Amino acid sequence: MPLFTAMRTQYNPGMSEASSAKPAFGTVFGEHLPIVRFDGENWSAVEVVPTSSVSFGVAAHCLHYGSECFEGMKAHKQADGSVKTFRANRNIARMRQSAASLHLPIPTTEILEQLVSAAVESNLNIVPDAPGALYLRPNLVGTDLNIGSASKPSKTAALYVIASPVGAYLPPHMLRISVETDIPRTTPQFGQVKCGSNYAMALGVILKANKDHNADQVLFAPGGFIEETGAANFFLLEEGHIITPPLSGSFLHGVTRDSLLQLARKLDWKVEERAVSVEELVNWCARPNAEAALAGTAAILGGVGTLIVRGEDVTVGTGQTGPGTKLLRNMLTEIQVGKRSFEFQD
């Protein structure tokens, strides 16, 4: 169910110029954001403040010892002019899990719902028309001012939600994905935690793959079995059949991943959540109707045209976005903007 529904107003004049110029995904921000703070015992009331006013001390725990986590979700303009978040309750539950794993103060579900609602309401004037959306980035950071607390969690924290009007995240071309079998994306016990250190650990591998093979992303397959890319879940599919690795503590449990699997089951597709070896991956690509795709909140579902395996290009099927990928992506985007009804199971 949507956590927030409101009518959209006109664009803020200060944002319309940036929006029409189609800035890079995630580089334009709303002028205000909601924030709460934890003083060691209690959470403060929600306050909406200028985005530029939020600051932390140079000794803040989050800046030195990685006590931070975040989420990513979207609010979409509906066909009737209202604005609704998409399955934000799943992101809220995942953020509370991330906070617990990092020993940060755990915000209640109610506080997170209030913040998400306030973030949408205070930024209605910059919600773009479909296929754009308002990307919401809740952030939880440890704020203790103590650089001698490496072995202690932060007792204080700040929790706020950034709003960013966005368009397409993926490049317009078919994706080139390098397969990495030696280096894992992150440490197994934190794979399902959405924190910055996970992305930092993957960055070097991604940059090298881009330099050596002109790869857009890296599919991590430690031990020879695929898990996820540096920023999205991974699928093998053809129309009527979809395969993805089973959930584990080694990678993020994507909301988009779950949504796509529910849609595939509704279509009576063969749905498999199981281990996939790199050898099977290569063999799959040789099938005439083979498809591969990345899925995430930002990406939605993007087609993969080429995999780079052991330094060699492997074309996925025809090398173009296949009908299965197109069908699922279209269905999901229609649901997000209210053109198609669907009851997701939580």
C-alpha positions as CSV (number, residue, x, y, z in Angstrom):
1,M,0.0,0.0,0.0
2,P,1.3,3.5,-0.7
3,L,2.4,5.4,2.4
4,F,1.6,8.8,1.0
5,T,-0.8,10.1,-1.6
6,A,-1.1,13.8,-2.5
7,M,-2.1,16.1,-5.4
8,R,0.8,17.4,-7.4
9,T,1.3,21.2,-7.6
10,Q,3.3,23.2,-10.1
11,Y,7.0,23.0,-10.5
12,N,9.2,25.3,-8.4
13,P,10.6,27.8,-10.9
14,G,14.0,27.3,-9.5
15,M,13.9,23.6,-10.4
16,S,12.2,23.6,-13.8
17,E,15.3,24.8,-15.6
18,A,17.4,22.0,-14.2
19,S,14.7,19.5,-14.8
20,S,14.3,20.5,-18.5
21,A,18.1,20.1,-18.9
22,K,17.9,16.5,-17.8
23,P,20.7,16.5,-15.3
24,A,22.4,13.3,-14.3
25,F,20.3,11.0,-12.0
26,G,20.5,12.1,-8.4
27,T,22.2,15.5,-8.9
28,V,19.1,17.8,-8.3
29,F,17.6,18.0,-4.9
30,G,14.5,19.5,-3.3
31,E,15.0,22.7,-1.3
32,H,13.6,21.1,1.9
33,L,13.9,17.8,3.7
34,P,12.4,16.3,6.9
35,I,14.7,15.3,9.7
36,V,14.6,13.8,13.2
37,R,17.4,13.3,15.7
38,F,18.1,10.7,18.4
39,D,19.6,12.1,21.6
40,G,20.5,8.7,23.0
41,E,17.1,8.1,24.5
42,N,14.4,9.6,22.4
43,W,13.7,10.7,18.8
44,S,12.7,14.3,18.2
45,A,9.6,15.4,16.4
46,V,9.8,15.6,12.6
47,E,11.0,19.0,11.4
48,V,11.2,20.2,7.8
49,V,14.3,22.3,7.2
50,P,16.2,23.7,4.2
51,T,18.3,21.0,2.6
52,S,21.4,23.3,2.8
53,S,21.1,23.6,6.5
54,V,21.8,20.0,7.5
55,S,25.4,19.5,8.8
56,F,27.4,17.3,11.1
57,G,30.5,17.8,13.1
58,V,33.9,16.8,11.6
59,A,34.2,14.2,14.3
60,A,30.8,12.6,13.7
61,H,30.9,8.8,14.1
62,C,29.5,8.2,10.6
63,L,32.4,10.0,9.0
64,H,35.0,7.9,10.7
65,Y,33.6,4.5,11.5
66,G,30.9,3.9,8.8
67,S,27.9,4.1,11.1
68,E,25.5,5.0,8.3
69,C,22.8,3.3,6.1
70,F,20.3,4.5,3.6
71,E,17.4,3.5,1.4
72,G,16.1,4.3,-2.1
73,M,12.5,4.4,-3.1
74,K,10.3,6.4,-5.5
75,A,7.1,8.4,-5.5
76,H,5.3,8.5,-8.9
77,K,2.8,10.9,-10.4
78,Q,-0.4,8.9,-11.0
79,A,-2.7,9.1,-13.9
80,D,-5.2,11.0,-11.8
81,G,-2.6,13.7,-10.8
82,S,-1.9,12.4,-7.3
83,V,1.5,11.2,-6.2
84,K,2.1,7.9,-4.5
85,T,5.1,6.0,-3.1
86,F,5.7,2.5,-4.4
87,R,6.0,-0.3,-1.8
88,A,7.8,2.1,0.6
89,N,6.9,-0.2,3.5
90,R,9.4,-2.8,2.2
91,N,12.1,-0.1,2.1
92,I,11.2,1.0,5.6
93,A,11.5,-2.6,6.9
94,R,14.8,-3.0,5.2
95,M,16.2,0.2,6.6
96,R,15.3,-0.9,10.2
97,Q,17.1,-4.1,9.5
98,S,20.2,-2.2,8.2
99,A,20.2,0.0,11.3
100,A,20.1,-3.1,13.6
101,S,23.0,-4.7,11.7
102,L,25.1,-1.6,12.1
103,H,24.1,-1.1,15.8
104,L,22.6,2.3,15.1
105,P,19.5,3.6,16.9
106,I,16.6,1.9,15.2
107,P,13.8,4.3,14.1
108,T,10.3,3.1,14.5
109,T,8.2,2.3,11.4
110,E,5.9,5.2,12.3
111,I,8.8,7.7,12.3
112,L,10.0,6.5,9.0
113,E,6.5,6.7,7.5
114,Q,6.2,10.3,8.8
115,L,9.5,11.2,7.2
116,V,8.7,9.7,3.9
117,S,5.3,11.4,3.8
118,A,6.8,14.7,4.8
119,A,9.5,14.4,2.1
120,V,6.9,13.9,-0.6
121,E,4.6,16.6,0.7
122,S,7.3,19.2,1.0
123,N,8.6,18.5,-2.5
124,L,5.4,18.0,-4.5
125,N,6.4,21.0,-6.7
126,I,9.3,19.1,-8.2
127,V,7.7,15.7,-8.9
128,P,8.4,15.1,-12.6
129,D,5.9,13.7,-15.1
130,A,6.2,10.0,-15.9
131,P,8.4,8.3,-16.8
132,G,10.3,10.5,-14.3
133,A,9.7,10.1,-10.6
134,L,10.7,11.7,-7.2
135,Y,13.5,9.6,-5.9
136,L,13.6,9.4,-2.1
137,R,16.8,8.7,-0.1
138,P,16.3,8.2,3.6
139,N,19.7,8.5,5.5
140,L,20.5,7.3,9.0
141,V,23.8,8.5,10.3
142,G,25.6,8.2,13.7
143,T,26.4,11.6,15.1
144,D,28.5,11.0,18.3
145,L,31.4,13.5,18.3
146,N,34.1,11.1,19.4
147,I,37.0,9.9,17.2
148,G,38.1,7.6,19.9
149,S,34.9,5.4,19.6
150,A,36.0,2.9,17.0
151,S,34.9,0.0,19.1
152,K,31.6,1.6,20.3
153,P,28.4,2.3,18.4
154,S,27.1,5.8,18.1
155,K,24.4,6.6,20.7
156,T,23.1,9.6,18.8
157,A,21.9,9.8,15.3
158,A,20.2,11.9,12.6
159,L,17.6,10.5,10.2
160,Y,16.5,12.5,7.2
161,V,15.0,12.0,3.7
162,I,16.5,13.6,0.6
163,A,14.1,14.2,-2.4
164,S,15.5,14.2,-6.0
165,P,13.5,14.5,-9.2
166,V,14.9,11.9,-11.6
167,G,14.6,10.5,-15.1
168,A,16.3,7.5,-16.5
169,Y,19.2,5.9,-14.5
170,L,20.6,3.5,-17.1
171,P,22.4,4.5,-20.3
172,P,20.4,4.3,-23.5
173,H,22.6,1.5,-24.9
174,M,22.4,-2.2,-24.1
175,L,24.5,-2.9,-21.0
176,R,27.9,-4.4,-21.0
177,I,28.5,-6.4,-17.8
178,S,31.8,-7.9,-16.7
179,V,31.7,-11.1,-14.6
180,E,34.0,-11.1,-11.6
181,T,34.6,-14.5,-10.0
182,D,37.5,-13.8,-7.6
183,I,36.5,-10.7,-5.6
184,P,33.1,-10.5,-3.8
185,R,31.1,-7.4,-3.9
186,T,31.2,-7.0,-0.1
187,T,31.6,-9.0,3.1
188,P,28.9,-11.7,3.4
189,Q,27.5,-10.6,6.7
190,F,26.8,-7.2,5.4
191,G,25.7,-8.0,1.8
192,Q,22.0,-7.4,2.6
193,V,22.7,-4.2,4.4
194,K,22.3,-1.0,2.4
195,C,25.3,1.0,3.5
196,G,27.9,3.0,1.7
197,S,30.8,0.8,2.5
198,N,29.3,-2.0,0.3
199,Y,29.4,0.3,-2.7
200,A,32.9,1.6,-1.9
201,M,34.2,-2.0,-1.8
202,A,32.8,-2.7,-5.3
203,L,34.0,0.6,-6.8
204,G,37.6,-0.5,-7.7
205,V,36.4,-3.6,-9.5
206,I,33.8,-1.6,-11.4
207,L,36.3,1.1,-12.5
208,K,38.8,-1.5,-13.6
209,A,36.2,-3.4,-15.7
210,N,35.2,-0.1,-17.3
211,K,38.8,0.8,-18.2
212,D,39.7,-2.7,-19.4
213,H,36.5,-3.8,-21.1
214,N,34.3,-0.7,-21.4
215,A,31.9,-2.4,-19.0
216,D,28.9,-0.5,-17.5
217,Q,28.8,-2.7,-14.4
218,V,30.2,-5.8,-12.8
219,L,28.3,-9.0,-12.0
220,F,29.9,-10.5,-8.9
221,A,30.1,-14.3,-8.9
222,P,32.5,-15.3,-6.1
223,G,33.2,-19.0,-6.2
224,G,31.8,-19.2,-9.7
225,F,28.1,-18.6,-8.7
226,I,26.4,-15.3,-9.6
227,E,25.0,-13.0,-6.9
228,E,24.4,-9.4,-8.0
229,T,26.0,-6.5,-9.7
230,G,27.5,-3.5,-8.0
231,A,24.1,-1.7,-7.8
232,A,21.3,-4.1,-8.8
233,N,19.9,-7.6,-8.7
234,F,20.4,-9.8,-11.8
235,F,18.0,-12.0,-13.8
236,L,18.2,-14.5,-16.6
237,L,15.0,-14.7,-18.5
238,E,13.1,-15.4,-21.7
239,E,9.4,-14.7,-22.1
240,G,7.7,-17.3,-19.9
241,H,10.7,-18.1,-17.8
242,I,12.8,-16.2,-15.2
243,I,15.8,-17.2,-13.1
244,T,17.6,-15.3,-10.3
245,P,19.9,-16.3,-7.4
246,P,18.1,-17.2,-4.1
247,L,18.1,-14.7,-1.3
248,S,21.1,-14.9,1.0
249,G,23.0,-12.6,3.4
250,S,25.5,-11.9,0.6
251,F,23.5,-9.5,-1.4
252,L,20.7,-6.9,-1.2
253,H,17.1,-8.2,-1.1
254,G,15.7,-5.9,-3.7
255,V,12.1,-4.5,-3.6
256,T,12.1,-4.4,-7.4
257,R,13.4,-8.0,-7.5
258,D,10.5,-9.1,-5.4
259,S,8.0,-7.1,-7.4
260,L,9.2,-8.6,-10.7
261,L,9.0,-12.1,-9.4
262,Q,5.5,-11.6,-8.2
263,L,4.5,-10.3,-11.6
264,A,6.1,-13.2,-13.4
265,R,4.2,-15.7,-11.1
266,K,1.0,-13.8,-11.9
267,L,1.7,-14.4,-15.6
268,D,2.2,-18.1,-14.9
269,W,5.8,-17.9,-15.9
270,K,8.3,-20.5,-14.7
271,V,10.0,-18.8,-11.8
272,E,13.3,-20.2,-10.4
273,E,15.2,-18.8,-7.4
274,R,18.3,-21.0,-7.4
275,A,22.1,-21.0,-7.7
276,V,23.4,-20.2,-11.2
277,S,27.0,-21.0,-12.1
278,V,29.1,-18.9,-14.5
279,E,29.1,-21.9,-16.9
280,E,25.3,-22.0,-16.9
281,L,25.3,-18.3,-17.5
282,V,27.4,-18.6,-20.6
283,N,25.3,-21.5,-21.9
284,W,22.1,-19.5,-21.3
285,C,23.5,-16.7,-23.4
286,A,23.8,-19.0,-26.4
287,R,20.0,-19.7,-26.4
288,P,18.3,-17.8,-29.3
289,N,15.7,-16.3,-27.0
290,A,18.0,-15.6,-24.1
291,E,17.7,-12.4,-22.1
292,A,19.5,-11.0,-19.1
293,A,18.6,-7.9,-17.1
294,L,19.5,-5.8,-14.1
295,A,16.8,-4.7,-11.6
296,G,16.6,-2.0,-9.0
297,T,14.7,1.0,-7.8
298,A,16.7,3.4,-10.0
299,A,17.2,1.0,-12.9
300,I,13.7,-0.6,-12.9
301,L,14.7,-3.4,-15.4
302,G,17.5,-2.8,-17.9
303,G,18.5,-5.2,-20.6
304,V,22.0,-6.7,-20.8
305,G,23.4,-7.2,-24.3
306,T,26.9,-8.4,-23.5
307,L,28.6,-10.3,-20.7
308,I,32.4,-10.2,-20.4
309,V,33.5,-13.6,-19.1
310,R,37.2,-14.2,-18.5
311,G,38.0,-11.2,-20.8
312,E,35.9,-12.4,-23.7
313,D,32.6,-10.9,-24.9
314,V,29.6,-13.2,-24.8
315,T,26.5,-11.9,-26.5
316,V,23.2,-12.5,-24.7
317,G,20.8,-14.0,-27.2
318,T,20.3,-11.4,-30.0
319,G,22.1,-8.7,-28.0
320,Q,19.0,-6.6,-27.8
321,T,16.3,-6.1,-25.2
322,G,14.0,-9.1,-25.4
323,P,10.2,-9.4,-25.1
324,G,10.3,-10.8,-21.6
325,T,12.3,-7.9,-20.3
326,K,10.1,-5.4,-22.1
327,L,6.9,-7.0,-20.8
328,L,7.9,-7.0,-17.1
329,R,9.3,-3.5,-17.2
330,N,6.2,-2.1,-18.9
331,M,3.9,-3.9,-16.4
332,L,5.8,-2.6,-13.4
333,T,6.0,1.0,-14.6
334,E,2.3,0.9,-15.4
335,I,1.6,-0.3,-11.8
336,Q,3.8,2.4,-10.4
337,V,2.0,5.2,-12.2
338,G,-1.5,3.8,-11.5
339,K,-2.3,2.7,-15.1
340,R,-2.5,-1.0,-14.0
341,S,-3.7,-2.4,-10.7
342,F,-1.8,-5.1,-8.8
343,E,-1.8,-6.2,-5.2
344,F,1.7,-7.1,-4.1
345,Q,2.1,-9.6,-1.3
346,D,4.4,-8.4,1.5
